[in-house]
């Protein structure tokens, strides 16, 4: 892949995802909740999880139309989680994606309801009346539900809130972030891979390699997030910088130190590339570039 092709690919996928989100997130939902949902999910964000879903589908030669639904669904789950995480009862943040958080703009009740509605909409998108075989829809729903619930993102957030002011060892910190952040990133890749055509079902060894890839990039994302939280300012990040230290939260930087955390991110990138090499997929170049993008990002 030519080095200039990847940014163009990213831009086109982002355009397609934005258009799909705009189609499927209703503006006319009751009592203004549609406006709140659209504020929460449109016109912002890196769309990393949708990119991973689409690249995962591409890597196995899958059905892009189904993968686009998976991409939208996982982004709706991610967006709802940010809305709820920012609430005063959780992280109490006022800035997200360079603009006021949803509860600051619309109030706590509307923020809570918009998050609830986006979570439900994610599963509605995955289960249309036609276009997605029922068995595939069920597998996509199951994968996303596990990544979002008590064993994944919600459980990780619960651990995060319970850990404020406590020192975690590396194993506990890894487990928290694997659940809170990593599992949804991993699920994005695997949901894309599930969209392989019936004639090209994913080999179990390939599935395991993609699972390992997703685990590596999922943890790398959080390590880099911790690094950026203490090295960048709010204007660059689009969210409040330094809040982890202010809230006395355990991070990879507080546990390992900045240089060791940076080295850890690089090691996880190498693990991701090694996993892709084991997969042996001819169309995995964009997955490889996304691993690089996760570690090299500055926001």
C-alpha positions in Angstrom: 0.0 0.0 0.0 1.3 3.4 -1.0 1.9 5.6 2.1 -0.5 8.3 0.6 -3.3 5.8 0.2 -4.0 5.2 3.9 -5.0 8.8 4.8 -7.3 8.8 1.7 -8.9 5.5 2.8 -9.4 6.9 6.3 -11.0 10.0 5.0 -13.4 8.1 2.7 -14.4 5.7 5.5 -15.1 8.6 7.9 -17.3 10.3 5.3 -19.2 7.0 4.8 -19.7 6.5 8.5 -20.7 10.1 9.1 -23.3 9.8 6.4 -24.6 6.5 7.8 -24.8 7.9 11.3 -26.7 10.9 10.0 -29.2 8.6 8.2 -29.8 6.4 11.2 -29.8 8.8 14.1 -33.2 10.4 14.0 -33.6 14.2 14.2 -37.3 14.0 15.0 -37.2 11.8 18.1 -39.6 13.0 20.9 -39.0 16.1 23.0 -35.8 17.1 21.4 -33.9 13.9 22.2 -33.0 13.4 18.6 -31.2 16.7 18.6 -29.3 15.6 21.7 -28.3 12.3 20.2 -27.1 13.9 17.0 -25.1 16.4 19.0 -23.5 13.6 20.9 -22.4 11.5 17.9 -22.2 13.6 14.8 -19.4 16.0 13.6 -16.6 14.8 15.9 -14.4 12.0 16.9 -11.7 10.0 15.2 -14.2 7.2 14.3 -11.5 4.7 15.2 -13.9 1.9 16.1 -15.8 2.1 12.8 -12.4 2.2 10.9 -11.4 -1.0 12.7 -14.7 -2.7 11.8 -14.4 -1.7 8.1 -10.8 -2.7 7.9 -11.6 -6.0 9.6 -14.2 -6.7 7.0 -11.9 -5.7 4.2 -9.2 -8.0 5.5 -11.4 -11.1 5.2 -13.2 -10.0 2.0 -16.5 -9.5 3.7 -19.8 -7.8 3.0 -19.1 -4.0 3.4 -22.8 -3.1 3.7 -23.2 -5.2 6.8 -19.8 -4.0 8.1 -21.0 -0.4 7.8 -23.9 -1.3 10.1 -21.5 -2.8 12.5 -19.3 0.3 12.3 -22.3 2.6 13.1 -23.4 0.3 15.9 -20.1 0.3 17.6 -19.7 4.0 17.3 -23.2 4.5 18.8 -22.1 2.4 21.8 -18.9 4.4 22.1 -20.7 7.7 21.9 -23.3 6.7 24.5 -20.5 5.7 26.8 -18.8 9.1 26.5 -22.1 10.9 27.3 -22.6 8.8 30.4 -18.9 8.9 31.4 -18.9 12.7 31.3 -21.9 13.1 33.7 -21.3 14.6 37.1 -22.0 11.3 38.8 -19.1 9.7 36.8 -16.1 11.7 35.5 -17.8 15.1 35.7 -16.2 16.5 32.6 -17.2 19.7 30.7 -15.3 19.2 27.4 -15.6 16.5 24.8 -14.4 16.5 21.1 -13.7 20.2 21.5 -17.2 21.2 22.5 -19.3 21.3 25.7 -20.2 17.9 26.9 -23.8 16.8 26.4 -25.0 17.4 29.9 -23.5 20.9 29.9 -25.3 21.8 26.7 -28.7 20.0 27.3 -28.8 19.0 31.0 -28.2 15.8 32.9 -31.6 14.2 32.2 -31.4 14.7 28.5 -27.9 13.4 28.4 -28.8 10.3 30.3 -31.8 9.6 28.0 -29.8 10.3 24.8 -27.2 7.8 25.9 -29.8 5.2 26.7 -31.4 5.8 23.2 -28.1 5.5 21.4 -27.3 2.2 23.1 -30.7 0.8 22.0 -30.3 2.2 18.5 -27.0 0.4 18.1 -28.7 -3.0 18.4 -31.6 -1.8 16.2 -29.1 -1.0 13.4 -27.7 -4.5 13.6 -31.1 -6.2 13.3 -32.8 -4.8 10.2 -35.8 -6.5 8.7 -33.7 -7.5 5.7 -30.1 -7.3 4.5 -28.4 -9.1 7.4 -28.8 -12.8 7.8 -30.4 -13.6 11.2 -27.6 -15.8 12.3 -25.0 -13.1 11.5 -27.2 -10.4 13.2 -27.3 -12.6 16.4 -23.6 -13.1 16.4 -22.9 -9.4 15.9 -25.4 -8.4 18.7 -23.9 -11.0 21.1 -20.3 -9.7 20.4 -21.3 -6.1 20.9 -23.4 -6.8 24.0 -20.6 -8.7 25.7 -18.1 -5.9 24.9 -20.5 -3.2 26.2 -21.8 -4.8 29.4 -20.6 -6.0 32.8 -17.8 -8.1 31.4 -16.6 -5.3 29.2 -17.0 -1.5 29.1 -19.5 -1.0 31.9 -17.6 -3.3 34.2 -14.3 -1.5 33.4 -15.9 1.9 34.2 -17.1 0.5 37.5 -13.6 -0.7 38.4 -12.3 2.7 37.3 -14.6 4.6 39.6 -13.9 2.3 42.5 -10.1 2.7 42.0 -9.9 6.5 42.5 -7.3 7.2 45.1 -6.0 3.6 45.2 -2.8 2.2 43.7 -3.4 -0.7 41.3 -0.7 -3.1 40.3 0.0 -3.6 36.6 -2.2 -6.7 36.3 -5.2 -4.9 37.8 -4.7 -1.8 35.7 -4.4 -3.9 32.5 -7.6 -5.7 33.4 -9.5 -2.5 34.1 -8.5 -1.0 30.8 -9.0 -4.2 28.9 -12.6 -4.1 30.0 -13.2 -0.3 29.8 -11.5 0.5 26.5 -9.8 -2.5 25.0 -12.7 -5.0 24.6 -14.8 -2.6 22.5 -11.9 -1.9 20.2 -11.2 -5.6 19.9 -14.9 -6.2 19.2 -14.9 -3.6 16.4 -12.2 -5.7 14.5 -14.0 -9.0 15.1 -17.4 -7.6 14.1 -15.9 -6.6 10.8 -14.4 -10.0 10.4 -17.8 -11.7 11.1 -19.0 -10.1 7.9 -17.0 -12.6 5.8 -19.1 -14.1 3.1 -20.6 -17.6 3.7 -18.1 -18.9 1.1 -15.2 -17.4 3.0 -15.8 -18.1 6.7 -12.9 -17.0 8.9 -10.5 -19.8 9.8 -10.2 -20.4 13.6 -6.5 -19.6 13.5 -7.1 -16.3 11.6 -9.9 -15.5 14.1 -7.5 -16.0 17.0 -4.8 -13.8 15.3 -7.4 -11.0 14.9 -8.5 -11.5 18.5 -4.8 -11.1 19.6 -4.4 -8.0 17.3 -7.5 -6.5 18.8 -6.3 -7.1 22.4 -2.9 -5.5 21.6 -4.3 -2.3 20.0 -7.0 -2.1 22.6 -4.5 -1.9 25.4 -2.1 0.3 23.3 -4.9 2.8 22.9 -5.3 3.2 26.6 -1.6 3.4 27.3 -1.3 6.2 24.7 -4.4 7.9 26.2 -2.7 8.0 29.6 0.5 9.4 28.0 -1.4 12.1 26.2 -3.4 13.1 29.3 -0.2 14.2 30.9 1.7 15.5 27.8 -0.9 17.4 25.8 -3.1 20.4 26.5 -6.9 20.5 26.3 -7.0 22.3 23.0 -5.1 19.5 21.3 -6.9 16.7 23.0 -10.4 18.2 22.6 -11.1 17.1 26.1 -9.9 18.1 29.6 -6.2 17.4 29.9 -4.6 16.3 33.2 -8.0 15.1 34.7 -6.6 11.7 35.6 -3.9 13.2 37.8 -6.4 15.8 39.2 -8.8 13.0 40.2 -6.0 10.8 41.5 -6.8 8.0 39.1 -4.3 5.1 38.5 -2.7 5.2 35.0 0.0 3.5 33.1 2.1 6.7 33.5 1.6 6.9 37.2 2.4 3.2 37.6 5.3 2.8 35.1 6.6 6.3 34.5 6.4 8.2 31.2 9.3 6.6 29.3 8.3 3.0 30.3 4.7 3.7 29.3 5.9 4.9 25.9 8.0 1.8 25.5 5.0 -0.3 26.5 2.9 1.3 23.7 5.6 0.5 21.2 5.8 -3.1 22.4 2.0 -3.5 22.0 2.2 -2.1 18.5 4.7 -4.8 17.6 2.4 -7.4 19.1 -0.4 -6.2 16.9 1.8 -6.5 13.8 3.0 -9.9 14.8 -0.6 -11.0 15.2 -1.5 -9.8 11.7 1.5 -11.6 10.3 0.2 -14.8 11.8 -3.2 -14.2 10.3 -1.7 -14.2 6.8 -4.4 -12.1 5.3 -3.6 -10.4 2.0 -5.9 -7.4 2.6 -4.8 -6.5 6.2 -2.7 -3.4 5.3 -5.2 -1.0 6.7 -5.4 -2.9 10.0 -1.6 -2.6 10.2 -1.8 1.1 9.5 -4.5 1.6 12.1 -2.2 0.0 14.7 0.4 2.5 13.9 -2.1 5.3 13.9 -3.2 4.4 17.4 0.3 4.5 18.9 1.5 7.6 16.9 -1.6 9.8 17.5 -1.3 13.1 19.3 -4.9 13.4 20.5 
